[in-house]
């Protein structure tokens, strides 16, 4: 008897080097991974993120031939860059073009934060200031208080993907987190899944990362 597996279609920035590795290691065997890349320059800026979003539908159409059960738009900044409801617009555009249910990383992060009953968050990113300011505005528009926002100042996405998980741990641990009841590590191109549990132990608070929230969202939306 053939086991019935669910197919997950994932859209990632063309310069992302982390999602495929982390998802392949952590997805349950009941889900198979199928990836399409969205064109973006190596530099992650507001301009390049908007250009990538505009090209996302064409990349999503390439996934339809393998008939995924769900599409994940796996870019955090690319789904919050234009404000509170932009992630919903991105999801709707892809669904309208493909007929396949679609969720975004930004949606998954919001769902994870609400599940943890967090209201005050400290945010850790690889981003430059112009992208960080959009992250703050997005979270505040959804009712969260940002107690601190710390960016690595990396504009080259390949450099982001080369940051080791131990460096992510140190970066989060060394920043001021007073007043926060949860930590957010934003960016699907940061290696975070191996350090979520250790960080939660030392911080004594929930830690939500883009890839962890995305995987949780995939399971939730597939009913697994």
N, C-alpha and C positions, 0 to 999 in steps of 0.2 A: 504494500500500500504506500502511495506517495505522500510524504508529509506536505501539508499546505503551508507555504511560507508567504509572509507579507513582503511586498517590495516597497522600499523607501527610495524615492527620488530626491536627491539633494542638489541644490544650486549653491555653488561656492564662487567667490571671487577667483579669477584665473591665477592670481599670485598666492592663493592660500595653499599652504603646505602641511597643515595640521589636521584639518577636519577628517580627511580620509583615514589617517592613521589612528586618531583617537576613536572615531566611530567604529572602525573595523575591530578594534580591540574590545570595545565595551558594548556594542549592540548584541542583543541576544540572538541565538542561532535561528530563531523563528523569523528574523527579519534579514533580508538581503539588501545590500547597499548599491545604489546606482547613481553616479555623479555626473553632473554637467557643469561646465565652468562658464562664468559670466565675465566678459572682457573688462579688465580694469588695468590701469597703469600700475607700476610697482609702487608709486607714491599714493598713499591713502589721504586724500583731501576731500573737502566737501564737494568740489567740482567732480572729481573722479568717481565718488560714490553715487552722485546723481546720474552721471553718464552710465554707470553700471546698471543702476536700477532701470533706466530707460531701455537697456538691452536685455533685461532679464526674461522677457516673454519669449524672445527668440531662442534663448538657451533652454527655457522650460519646454518649448515644443520638441526639442531633441529628446527629452525624456519620455515623451508620450508613447514612443514605439515599444518600450519595455513595459508599458501599462502599470506604472507604480500605483500603489494604493493611497499614497500620500506624497506630497512634495513639501520639502522643507527649504525655505529661503534662508540659508545658513550664513547670514552676515548681520551682525548686530548693528553696527553703525550705518550700514546700508539700508536698514529698515527703520531707523529712527531719525535719519538725517534731516527730514523735512517736517518734523514735529509730531504732535500727539497721535494723529490718526494715519500717519504715512504708512506704517506697517500694514494697516488694514487695506489701504489702497493697493500696495504691492501684492498682497495676497489675492485680492479681488481681480486684479489685472491678470495674474497668472491663472487663476481658476477660470476666468472667463475665456481665456485663450486655449486652455487644455481640457477643461471639464474635470480636472482632478483636484480633490480637496487639498488646500495649501495652507501651511502655517509658516510663520517667520520666527526667527530667534528672538526678536523683541517681544512678540506675544508670549513666547515660552518663558522669558525672563520675568515678565509681569506676572504670569500665572504662578511661577515658583515663589516669587516674593509674597504674593497674596496667600499662598498655601502655608508659608512660614509665619504669617501674621506680622510681617515686618513693616514698620512705618518709617524708621530712620535708617538710612543706609550710607555706608562709606563705599566709594566707588574707586576701583583700581583698573587702569587701562594702559594700553601701549600708545595711546593716541597723542596727537599734538593738540594745542589749546583750542583751535577752531572746531575740532571734532568733539573734544571734551565739553565745550560749552553747549553743544547740541545734545549730548548725553544728559547733562544736568537739566536742561529745559524739558526734555522728554520725560524724565522721571518725576520732576516736579509737576508737570502737567497731569500726571497720573496719580498725584496725591502723596508722593513720597518726599520726605525731607532728606536732602543730601547733606550730611554732616561733614563730609570731606570728599574731595575728588582729586585723585593723584594719577598723573599720566607719565609714561616713560619718555614721551616726546619723540617717538619713532614714527617717521613718515614712510619709510620703505617697508613694504609689507613682507618682503623676503627676510628682512632683519627681524621683524616681529616673529616670524615662524621659527627663527633660530634661537629664540629665548628659551632656555631650558626650564623645565618645571620647577627645579630647585631655585632658579632665579625668581620665578613668579612667587614662590613661597616667601623668599626673603623680602621681596618688594612689598608684598602685602603686610607681612609681619612687622616691618620696620616703620610703617607710616602710622600717623596718629589716627586712632579709630574711636576716640572718646565720643560718647553720645550715640553711637550707632548700635542698632540691634541686629544688623545683618551686614554682610560684605558682598559686594558685587564685583566679579572680575569679568570685565567686558572685552569681547573680541573672540571670534571663533578661530582665529589664527594664533591664539596663545595656548600653550600646553598646560592644562589645568586639572585634568581628571585624576591624575595620580596624587594631587596635593589637596583635594577638597577635604577629605577626612582628617589628615594631619592639621590643616588650618583650622577646621572647626574645633578640634581638641584644644589647640593653643589659644584660640580667640574666645572660645566659649560662646559662640554664636553661629547661626546659619551662614554658610558661604554658598553663593549662587554664582556659577560661572556660565558663560554663554554656551559652551558645549554640553555641560551637565544639564542645564535647563532645557536645551534643545532635545537631548536624548530623552529626558523625562517627558517633555511635551509630545514627542513622537509616540512614546508608549501610551500616554494618556489618550491621544487623539486616535490611535489605532485600537484602543480598548484592550490593551495588553497589560 
